[in-house]
């Protein structure tokens, strides 16, 4: 998947994510605001109900959110909904 094609798409975390002194729980939702060409391959994500402008999150910790409840192992990830590098 091309990184620029995910900008503006809704995502959710695949596992708990701690950044600074805040922890976002698995299933937390947000929007990709920038897919930069950073060496660490992190994406700029704006989480819903977060006071910060954005968080830098590894793509492998995210999945596309398609408006359905998150059910672990409910389907295998395809190239379309995976951010693996």
C-alpha positions in Angstrom: 0.0 0.0 0.0 1.3 3.4 -0.9 1.8 5.6 2.2 0.2 8.7 0.6 -3.0 6.7 0.0 -3.6 6.4 3.7 -3.6 10.1 4.6 -7.0 11.1 5.8 -8.1 7.5 6.5 -9.5 6.4 9.8 -7.3 4.0 11.8 -7.4 2.2 15.1 -4.7 0.7 17.3 -4.0 -3.0 17.1 -2.5 -3.0 20.6 -2.0 -0.6 23.6 0.4 2.2 22.8 2.3 4.3 25.3 3.8 7.6 24.2 5.2 10.1 26.7 3.1 9.7 29.8 -0.1 8.7 28.0 -1.4 5.3 27.1 -3.9 4.7 24.2 -5.8 1.5 24.5 -6.2 -1.1 21.8 -9.0 -0.1 19.5 -8.4 3.7 20.0 -9.4 5.5 16.8 -7.9 8.4 14.9 -6.9 9.7 11.5 -3.6 9.6 9.6 -2.7 13.2 9.0 0.7 12.7 7.3 2.6 9.8 6.0 6.1 11.2 6.1 9.3 9.6 4.7 10.8 9.4 8.2 13.7 6.9 8.7 11.7 5.3 11.6 8.7 5.0 9.3 6.3 6.4 11.8 3.0 8.1 10.8 1.5 11.3 12.1 -1.8 10.3 13.7 -4.5 12.5 15.3 -6.4 10.4 17.8 -10.0 11.2 18.6 -10.3 12.9 22.1 -6.6 13.7 22.3 -5.3 17.2 23.2 -2.1 17.0 21.2 -2.0 17.9 17.5 -0.6 14.5 16.5 1.3 11.4 17.7 4.0 9.6 15.8 2.9 5.9 15.6 4.5 2.9 13.9 2.4 1.8 11.0 2.6 -1.8 12.2 0.6 -0.8 15.3 -2.3 0.5 13.2 -5.0 -0.9 11.0 -7.6 0.8 8.8 -10.9 1.4 10.5 -13.8 0.6 8.3 -16.7 1.5 10.7 -17.2 -2.0 12.2 -16.4 -3.2 15.6 -12.8 -4.4 16.2 -12.7 -8.2 16.5 -9.2 -9.6 16.9 -8.5 -12.5 14.5 -11.9 -12.0 12.8 -10.2 -11.9 9.4 -6.8 -12.0 8.0 -5.2 -8.7 7.1 -4.7 -8.1 3.4 -2.3 -5.7 1.7 -5.2 -3.2 1.5 -5.7 -2.9 5.3 -2.2 -3.6 6.6 0.6 -1.1 7.3 3.4 -3.7 7.6 6.6 -2.5 6.0 
